[in-house]
Amino acid sequence: MREHPDREALVLELHARPYEHLLPPERASHLAVLTGVDGADGDRAHVAALCTKFGAPTPPDGATFFRADLGPFRLRWERHTEFSTYTFHRREVFEHPFLHPVFDLVPKDWLDALPGHVVSAVHVAIECHETPELTPEELARLFSGHTFMGCDIAGGAGTAWSDFRLHDDRFSRILVRDRSMTRRQAGRHVQRLLEIDTYRLMALLAQDTAREAAPQLFGADRRLADIATRTAADPDGGSAADLLKELSALAAEIEDVAAATSHRFGAARAYHALVKERLGNLRPVRIEGLQTFSEFMSRHLTPAMRRATTVAERIENLSGRATRSATLLRARVEVALQEQNRDLLRSMNQRVRLQLRLQETVEGLSVVAISYYLAGLVRYALKAGKTQGLTLDVDVGTSLAIPVIAGLAWLGLRRMRRRLMKNDGPSA
């Protein structure tokens, strides 16, 4: 069999980013850093610098996923379209889930040189099922008294709590209690919880974009309405050309806004879809008295996404309205030009008719002039003949020759005009 040259790469792609196998008690610190679509090489080089510090192998060229055991902690790095995630794992017994996190073991100078801007920072702790279960009051103290939400995950094999807030160390907190999860289940569900926090914040980046675009869209909407009003107030289309120029400039501005926002809004829709997918993959079970993660996201994230969607739809609507208005104005300009061309052709026809009449008049005068000169020549010829013995009277001969001369001159000029018109016909 002949295999596709990319078959092996396609198969490996489905297994390119395996979940971690986590055995409680386990803690992790997670960073999501926005570096843009061109930041992959810089992020990879920074990971290599950390590995070099600990004498570990570095990621290969072009890698978008890498993990290594650096001794004090395990590193998991993933490169996404416009951001990178760094997760630092450590298996250890702890008394306080979020005191002295794994993040404290990461070299400070390396963190200070981290390229990009941190979007998400989370501490995660996984408790063993043997440890005493925390009371609601103890959970509230872990989350600094904030309202927290939680649910059973993996169909009841574990429980997760979070308040999705920033604490004094600028990190969010997620606490997971293992009840009967396998190591793979623990790894999968912790990864999903981290992705939920990351993707929700990446989706919310569209809020600033929508907020910045709103005033421009409001101004464009008013200008578009003003142009429509002025168009209706000018039934003769006298200013249609000026309005078309103004409308074309406005349409270009709207397209600039669309180009500047389309990537962010499209990414927000994709991230929001991933959040909803990851929430479903948790297989959550409600805990009496607590809001679930899905309910929290539905209440707070979904409205923000709707606002971004509304702005995106408004941009599309304005672009469509501007296009339709421009089409109507172009039609008016074309009609006005056709009317001008019609009037021009009409005036040209009138001038042609006048020229034809003048030409006919000139032809008549030309016949008279030619006849006069030819009659003079005939008269001279008769005089010369008379000296040679011609008996015909000069005046009588000249009178008889004049009708013949005039007729021949008229026929000659007519024939010449027909020939010229025939020659000019095809080129016209």
C-alpha positions, 0 to 999 in steps of 0.5 A: 500500500502507498501511504500518505506522506503525512499519515504518521504525523496526522496520527501523532497529532491526535496524541501530541499533548497527553494529559499528566498522570497526577497522584494526590497529594499534588500541587501545580502553578499555571501561567497563560502568557499572551505573546501574539501569533509570532511569539512561539520561537521566543517562548520556546527559547525561554523554556530552553533557558529554564531547562538549561538552568536545571541541566535538563534536555531542551525542547526541539526546534519547532516544538509546540508541546514539551514537558520535563522533570527539572527536579524541584518541579515538573514543567509542562509547556504548551504553545497555542495560536497566540499564547503559551501556557506554563504549568509547574507540577510538584507531588508533595504533602501539604497542610495549606493548599495554597501556602508556599506554592510550586511557583515559589520554586521557579527561578525569579530571574527567569520569571522576570524575563518571561516574554509577553503578558500574563493573562491567567495565573492559577494555583491548583491543589489536589487533596487526598481522599484520606485527609479530613474534608474541609467544612464550608467555613474552612473553604471560605477562608481558603478563598479569602472569604469570597463567594466560591462555587463548586461541583462534583466532577468525573461523575462524582469521583472528585470535587472541585472548588474555585472563586475565579478571583485574583488573590493577594499574590495575583493568582486564582485558586482551584482546590480539587479533592480526590474521592476515587479518581485514577491518576489519568482522571485526575490529570484530565480534569485538572487540565480541563479546569486550568483550560477553563480558567485560561480560555474564559480570560482569553475570551474576555479579551474581546470586551476591551476590543468591543469597548474601543470599537463602540464609539467609532461604530456610534459615530459611523452610524450617525454619519451614515444616517446623515448621508441617507437623510441628505440623499433623500433631500436631494431628489435631483442627485446634484450632490450625489458625487460628493455624497458618494465620496463621503460614503466611500470614505466612511465605508473604508473606516468601517472596514478598518474597524472590521479588520482590527476586530475580526480576529479578536471576536473570532478568537473569542467565539472559539475560546467561549466554545472551548470553555463550554466544551471543557465544562461539559467534559468535567461531567459535573454533579451539583453540590447542594447550596453551591453554584456550579462552574457552568452556572457561574460561566453562564451568568458572567461569561455568556453576557460578555460574549453576547456583547462582543457578538453584538458589536461584531454583528453591528460592524457587519450591519454597518458595512452592509448598509454602507455598501447598499447606500453606496450602490444606490448613490452610484446608480444615481450618479450613473443616471445623472451621467446618462442624462448628461450624455443624452443632453450632450448627444441631443445638442450634438445632433442639433449642431450636426443638422446645422452643419448639414444645412450650412454644408448644403448652402455652401454646396449651392454657392460652390456650384455658382462659383464653379459655374461662374469660373467655368463660364468665364473659361468657356467665354475665353475659349469662344473668343479665341475660336472666333478669331480663328473663324468660328461663326458662333456668337460668344454671348450665345455660346456662353449662355448655352454652356452655363446650364451644362456647366452648372449641372456638371458642377452640381453632379460632381460635388454630389458625387464627391460628398457621397464618396466621402460619406461612404469612406467615413461610414465604417469608421464611425 
